[in-house]
Amino acid sequence: MSLALQLGIIVGYLLLALAVGLVAYRLTDRTAEDFYLASRTVGTIVLLFTTFATLLSAFTFFAGPNIAYAQGPEWILVMGLMDGIIFAVLWYVIGYKQWLLGQRYEYVTLGEMLGDRFASRRLRGLVAGISLLWLFPYVMLQQVGAGTALEALTEGAVPYAAGAGLITVFMILYVVIAGFRGIAWTDTLQGAFMLVATWVALLWVLAVVGGPGAATDALASNEATADFLSLGSAYYTPQWMLSTAITIGFGVAMFPQVNQRFFAAGSRTVLKRSFALWPILCVLLFVPSFMLGAWARGLDVAIPEGENVLPVILAEYTPVWFAALVIAGAMAAMMSSSDSMLLSGSSYFTRDLYRPFVDRDISDRREDLLARVGVVGFATAAFVASLWNPATLFELGDAAFSGFAQLALPVMVSLYWRRTTRAGITAGIVLSQGFYLSSLFLATVPSAYAGWTAGLVGMGIGLLATVVVSLVTTPADDERRAIYFDGLGAD
């Protein structure tokens, strides 16, 4: 009976999200801009929560608590505080400038914006190709997270492949039907629900174990976790914490599903209010989810190898129906991340690869159809890859964040330094990406340098290459150097 209840709650929640998508489908124009950006009409609450829910992924709900369980609660400082502040600043520094450019030139993707400025379809294709490369493992991460969560919650009755397949089917249906408008609406509902549910879960578990004092005393009395109550460890070194916070913060700003939301805001006021509220939302979510992971270690909750902390501790201390509801919400949040990624990935494919290199005269309706077909192909390929489950959730997420972070500084330089040349930004992107990929796949390239991660070092290489090459090269005659600066009305 409990298995039927669990699956009923989870499937019911996903069907509710799909119903919202059907309503949105009836209101969506059959144009690429409406499908990708809801015609740039998104308001403050929806923009804030769609960005929030887009990032509420398996990395947040499962990888984060797993790290806190294994290494201690300082992960809150990395993701909840430092990363929240860094991204809020970038939301203004990069996002506001992008919004101004999008309003004037109707850009839909980052590649369009850069390709127009530097008069280069190759640069446009390069940015799109790199973005799709790093998007693939992050979509996989959601499928891996869903598969392992359902397997743990149902004690193996629902195998890993079935759980990963379930969320893949739902997110394909949802994206193909709903487009950006439906995604934004359900993101708002799911973000608010998960914020409340995570706090209720924390309070419920604490009430059962005797309160936060008892949970903390359990950490202190356990020899293996006594150092959880002090700041820093061999794992949480200052270099690692800063490297990770910076690469995640800058990587988030370059995620296609986040970056495109900079174009979707209905006004500059909407954009500014949203980034001002962002750090508050980060702290409100990450504190309860990561503390649950840390306290679970002191409570001696046994976590089977390869499984995630959150489903196990909820199954241990809360009723079956509540644990299933939270996991259903987490899966829906993963779907929010995945559907946004698939939508953005399809826009990068159709607008930055197919349109400039295959058919420049493609109609809006044909592009809309091509985008939906691309969603099916990309999600299916990621699902097949997820069946091999090649890495941990943290490893998959960290690789994607750091890979996207390599784009951030060359893009920022181009937005604010008129002297940036096509050769300069191309060199910055290619060299930083080449270095970071080498650190992942070549044993001869270290993954850390005096404690600083290769992702951060790669960002420095990209910045240096962009500036130096721009200084020693002459702008091409067809570069449009003025469009990022003249008459935008920035304040």
C-alpha positions in Angstrom: 0.0 0.0 0.0 2.8 2.4 0.9 4.4 1.9 -2.5 1.2 2.7 -4.3 0.7 5.8 -2.2 4.3 7.0 -2.9 4.0 6.5 -6.7 0.5 8.0 -6.7 1.7 11.2 -5.0 4.8 11.5 -7.3 2.9 10.8 -10.5 0.0 13.0 -9.4 2.3 15.9 -8.8 4.0 15.5 -12.2 0.6 15.3 -13.9 -0.5 18.5 -12.1 2.6 20.3 -13.6 1.7 18.9 -17.0 -1.8 20.2 -16.7 -0.4 23.7 -16.1 1.7 23.2 -19.3 -1.4 22.4 -21.3 -3.1 25.7 -20.1 0.1 27.6 -21.1 0.1 25.9 -24.5 -3.3 27.4 -25.3 -1.9 30.9 -24.7 1.4 30.4 -26.5 1.9 31.9 -30.0 3.5 29.6 -32.6 6.5 31.8 -32.8 10.1 31.1 -31.7 10.3 34.2 -29.5 7.1 33.3 -27.6 8.2 29.7 -27.3 11.6 30.6 -26.0 11.0 33.9 -24.0 7.2 34.3 -23.5 7.5 37.4 -25.7 9.7 39.2 -23.1 6.7 39.9 -20.8 7.8 38.1 -17.5 7.1 39.9 -14.3 9.1 40.1 -11.0 7.7 37.2 -9.1 7.7 34.9 -12.0 11.2 35.9 -13.2 12.6 35.4 -9.7 11.0 32.0 -9.1 11.5 30.7 -12.6 15.2 31.4 -12.2 15.1 30.0 -8.7 13.3 26.8 -9.7 15.5 26.4 -12.8 18.5 26.1 -10.4 16.7 23.8 -7.9 18.2 20.7 -9.4 19.6 17.4 -8.3 22.7 19.3 -7.4 20.8 21.2 -4.8 18.5 18.6 -3.4 20.8 15.6 -3.4 24.4 16.5 -4.1 24.4 19.4 -1.6 23.0 17.4 1.4 25.4 14.5 0.4 28.4 16.8 0.7 27.1 18.2 4.0 26.6 14.7 5.3 30.2 13.6 4.2 32.1 16.8 5.0 30.1 19.1 7.2 27.7 22.1 6.8 30.2 24.7 5.5 28.7 23.9 2.1 26.0 26.4 3.1 28.6 29.2 2.9 29.7 28.1 -0.6 26.2 27.7 -2.2 23.9 29.5 0.2 25.9 32.7 0.9 28.9 33.3 -1.4 27.3 31.9 -4.5 24.0 33.6 -3.9 25.8 37.0 -3.6 28.1 36.4 -6.5 25.3 35.5 -8.9 23.1 38.4 -7.7 26.0 40.8 -8.6 26.4 39.1 -12.0 22.7 39.3 -12.6 23.1 43.1 -12.6 26.6 43.3 -14.3 25.9 40.9 -17.1 22.1 40.4 -17.0 21.1 44.0 -17.0 23.4 44.8 -20.0 22.0 41.8 -21.8 18.4 42.9 -21.1 19.2 46.3 -22.6 20.7 44.7 -25.7 17.8 42.2 -26.0 15.2 45.0 -25.9 17.0 46.9 -28.7 18.1 44.1 -31.0 15.6 41.3 -30.1 18.3 38.7 -29.2 17.1 35.3 -28.0 20.5 33.6 -27.3 23.9 34.6 -26.0 25.3 33.4 -29.3 23.1 35.8 -31.3 24.3 38.6 -29.1 28.0 37.9 -29.5 27.7 36.9 -33.2 26.0 40.2 -34.1 28.6 42.3 -32.2 31.6 40.5 -33.7 30.0 39.8 -37.1 30.9 36.1 -36.8 28.7 33.1 -37.3 31.7 30.9 -36.3 31.8 32.6 -32.9 28.0 32.2 -32.6 28.3 28.5 -33.4 31.3 28.1 -31.0 29.4 29.5 -28.1 26.3 27.4 -28.9 28.4 24.2 -29.3 30.3 24.8 -26.0 27.0 25.5 -24.2 25.4 22.3 -25.5 28.5 20.3 -24.5 28.2 21.4 -20.9 24.4 21.3 -20.9 24.4 17.6 -21.6 25.9 16.4 -18.3 23.7 18.8 -16.4 20.6 17.3 -18.0 22.0 13.9 -17.2 22.4 15.0 -13.6 18.6 15.5 -13.2 17.9 12.1 -14.6 20.5 10.4 -12.4 19.1 12.3 -9.4 15.5 11.2 -10.2 16.5 7.6 -10.7 18.4 7.3 -7.5 15.8 9.2 -5.5 12.9 7.0 -6.6 15.0 3.8 -6.1 15.9 4.9 -2.5 12.4 6.1 -1.6 10.7 2.8 -2.8 13.5 0.6 -1.4 14.3 -0.7 -4.9 10.8 -1.4 -6.0 11.2 1.2 -8.7 14.6 0.6 -10.3 17.0 3.4 -11.2 16.3 3.2 -14.9 12.6 3.4 -14.4 12.9 6.6 -12.2 15.2 8.3 -14.7 12.9 7.3 -17.6 9.8 8.6 -15.8 11.2 12.1 -15.4 12.6 12.0 -19.0 9.2 11.3 -20.4 7.5 14.0 -18.3 10.0 16.7 -19.1 9.9 15.9 -22.9 6.1 16.1 -22.8 6.2 19.3 -20.8 8.7 21.2 -22.9 7.2 20.2 -26.2 3.8 21.3 -25.0 4.4 24.3 -22.7 7.3 26.4 -24.0 8.8 29.1 -21.8 5.4 30.5 -20.5 4.3 27.2 -19.1 7.7 26.5 -17.7 7.8 29.9 -15.9 4.3 29.3 -14.4 5.1 25.9 -13.0 8.6 27.0 -11.9 6.9 29.7 -9.7 4.6 27.1 -8.1 7.3 24.5 -7.7 9.9 26.9 -6.3 7.4 28.2 -3.7 6.3 24.6 -2.8 9.9 23.4 -2.4 10.8 26.3 -0.3 8.0 25.6 2.1 8.3 21.8 2.0 12.1 21.8 2.7 11.5 24.0 5.8 8.6 21.7 7.0 10.9 18.7 6.4 13.6 20.2 8.5 11.3 21.2 11.4 9.6 17.7 11.3 12.9 15.9 11.6 14.1 18.2 14.3 10.8 17.7 16.3 11.3 13.9 16.1 14.9 14.0 17.3 14.4 16.5 20.0 15.2 19.9 18.4 18.3 21.5 16.9 20.2 21.3 20.2 19.9 17.5 20.3 20.8 17.2 16.7 23.9 19.4 17.2 24.9 17.5 20.4 24.8 14.3 18.4 27.3 15.7 16.0 29.5 16.9 18.8 29.4 13.5 20.6 30.3 11.5 17.5 34.1 11.4 17.1 33.8 11.2 13.3 31.7 14.4 13.1 33.0 16.6 16.0 34.9 18.8 13.6 31.6 19.6 11.8 31.0 22.3 14.4 34.2 24.2 13.6 34.8 26.2 10.4 37.1 24.7 7.8 38.7 21.3 7.3 41.0 19.5 4.9 38.1 19.5 2.5 36.8 23.0 3.1 40.0 24.9 2.5 39.7 28.6 1.7 41.1 28.1 -1.8 38.6 25.3 -2.5 35.6 27.2 -1.1 36.4 30.4 -3.0 37.2 28.5 -6.2 34.0 26.6 -6.0 31.8 29.6 -5.1 33.3 31.7 -7.9 33.0 29.0 -10.6 29.5 28.1 -9.6 28.4 31.8 -9.5 29.9 32.7 -12.8 28.9 29.3 -14.3 25.2 30.0 -13.4 25.3 33.3 -15.2 26.3 31.4 -18.4 23.9 28.5 -18.1 21.6 28.9 -21.2 18.4 28.4 -19.2 19.5 31.2 -16.8 21.2 33.5 -19.2 18.1 33.6 -21.5 16.0 34.7 -18.5 18.0 38.0 -18.7 16.3 38.6 -22.0 12.8 37.6 -20.8 12.2 40.3 -18.2 9.3 42.6 -18.9 11.1 45.8 -17.7 14.3 47.0 -16.1 12.5 47.3 -12.8 11.5 43.6 -12.9 15.2 42.7 -13.5 16.5 44.8 -10.7 14.0 43.7 -8.1 14.6 40.0 -9.0 18.4 40.1 -8.5 18.0 42.1 -5.2 15.8 39.3 -3.8 18.0 36.4 -5.1 20.5 36.0 -2.2 17.6 35.8 0.3 15.9 33.0 -1.6 19.3 31.1 -1.8 19.8 31.2 2.0 16.2 30.3 2.7 16.5 27.1 0.6 20.0 25.9 1.1 20.1 26.3 4.9 17.4 23.6 5.7 18.4 21.2 2.9 22.1 21.2 3.7 21.6 21.2 7.5 19.4 18.1 7.1 22.4 16.4 5.4 24.8 17.5 8.2 22.6 16.5 11.1 21.8 13.1 9.5 25.5 12.2 9.9 25.3 12.9 13.7 22.1 10.9 14.0 23.8 7.9 12.5 21.4 7.5 9.7 22.7 4.7 7.6 23.1 5.8 3.9 23.6 2.9 1.6 26.5 3.3 -0.8 25.5 5.2 -3.9 22.3 6.6 -2.5 21.3 10.1 -1.5 20.9 11.4 2.1 17.6 13.4 1.7 15.3 10.5 0.7 16.7 8.2 3.4 16.5 10.7 6.3 12.9 11.6 5.3 11.9 7.9 5.1 13.5 7.5 8.5 11.9 10.4 10.4 8.7 11.4 8.5 5.5 9.6 7.4 5.5 7.8 4.0 3.1 10.3 2.4 5.2 13.4 3.4 8.5 11.9 2.3 6.9 11.0 -1.0 5.5 14.5 -1.3 8.9 16.1 -0.8 10.6 13.8 -3.2 7.8 14.4 -5.7 8.5 18.2 -5.3 12.2 17.6 -5.7 11.6 15.6 -8.9 9.4 18.4 -10.1 12.1 20.8 -9.4 14.5 18.6 -11.3 12.0 18.7 -14.1 12.0 22.5 -13.8 15.7 22.5 -14.3 15.6 19.9 -17.1 12.8 21.5 -19.1 14.4 24.9 -19.0 17.7 23.4 -20.1 16.0 21.5 -23.0 14.1 24.6 -24.1 17.3 26.7 -24.0 19.4 24.0 -25.6 16.9 23.7 -28.5 17.1 27.5 -29.0 20.9 27.3 -29.2 20.7 24.5 -31.7 18.0 26.0 -33.9 19.1 29.7 -33.8 22.9 29.4 -33.5 23.7 26.3 -35.4 20.8 25.3 -37.7 19.8 28.8 -38.8 23.2 30.3 -39.6 24.8 27.1 -41.0 22.0 25.1 -42.6 18.9 27.3 -43.5 19.1 31.1 -42.9 15.6 31.6 -44.2 13.8 29.2 -41.9 10.3 30.4 -41.0 9.3 31.0 -37.4 6.8 28.1 -37.5 9.3 25.7 -38.9 11.9 26.8 -36.3 9.3 26.2 -33.6 8.7 22.7 -34.9 12.4 22.0 -35.2 13.0 23.2 -31.6 10.4 20.7 -30.2 12.0 17.8 -32.2 15.4 18.8 -30.9 14.1 18.6 -27.3 13.1 15.0 -27.8 16.4 14.0 -29.3 18.5 15.8 -26.7 16.6 14.4 -23.7 16.6 10.9 -25.1 20.4 11.0 -25.6 20.9 12.3 -22.1 18.7 9.5 -20.7 20.6 6.8 -22.5 23.9 8.3 -21.2 22.5 8.5 -17.6 21.9 4.7 -17.6 25.7 4.3 -17.3 25.7 6.7 -14.3 29.4 7.5 -14.9 30.0 9.9 -12.0 28.6 11.3 -8.8 26.0 14.0 -8.8 28.6 16.5 -7.5 31.1 15.5 -10.2 28.6 16.0 -13.0 27.3 19.3 -11.6 30.8 20.7 -10.8 32.1 19.9 -14.3 29.1 21.7 -15.9 29.3 24.8 -13.6 33.1 25.1 -14.2 32.7 24.5 -18.0 30.1 27.3 -18.3 32.2 29.6 -16.1 34.9 29.6 -18.7 32.6 31.7 -20.9 31.8 34.3 -18.3 34.8 36.6 -18.3 35.3 36.8 -22.1 31.6 37.7 -22.4 31.8 40.3 -19.6 34.9 41.9 -21.1 33.1 42.2 -24.5 30.1 43.8 -22.8 32.1 46.6 -21.2 35.4 47.0 -23.1 34.9 48.5 -26.5 38.5 47.5 -27.5 37.6 43.7 -27.4 38.2 42.1 -30.8 36.8 39.1 -32.5 40.2 37.4 -32.2 40.4 38.3 -28.6 37.1 36.9 -27.4 37.6 33.8 -29.6 41.0 33.2 -28.1 39.7 33.7 -24.5 36.9 31.2 -25.0 39.0 28.5 -26.9 42.0 28.6 -24.6 40.0 28.5 -21.3 37.8 25.7 -22.6 40.8 23.8 -23.9 42.6 24.1 -20.6 39.6 23.1 -18.5 38.7 20.1 -20.7 42.3 19.0 -20.5 42.2 19.1 -16.7 39.2 16.7 -16.8 40.5 14.2 -19.3 44.3 14.3 -19.3 46.2 13.0 -16.4 49.1 15.3 -17.3 47.1 18.4 -16.5 46.5 18.9 -12.8 43.0 19.5 -11.5 44.2 21.9 -8.8 47.0 24.5 -8.3 48.1 25.2 -4.7 44.5 24.4 -3.7 42.8 26.5 -6.4 40.7 24.5 -8.8 41.4 24.1 -12.5 38.0 25.8 -13.2 39.2 29.0 -11.6 42.6 28.9 -13.2 40.9 28.4 -16.6 38.8 31.5 -16.0 42.0 33.5 -15.4 43.5 32.1 -18.7 40.3 33.1 -20.6 40.4 36.7 -19.2 44.1 37.1 -19.9 43.8 35.7 -23.4 40.8 37.9 -24.2 42.6 41.1 -23.1 46.1 40.4 -24.5 44.9 39.1 -27.9 42.5 42.1 -28.2 45.3 44.5 -27.5 47.6 43.0 -30.2 45.0 42.5 -32.9 43.0 44.9 -35.1 39.2 44.8 -35.0 37.8 43.4 -38.2 36.1 45.9 -40.5 32.7 44.3 -40.1 32.7 44.2 -36.3 29.9 46.4 -34.8 31.9 47.9 -31.9 29.4 50.5 -31.0 26.2 48.5 -30.5 27.1 47.5 -26.9 27.6 51.1 -25.9 25.9 53.7 -27.9 22.4 54.8 -26.9 21.4 51.8 -24.7 20.2 54.0 -21.9 22.0 52.1 -19.2 22.1 53.7 -15.8 
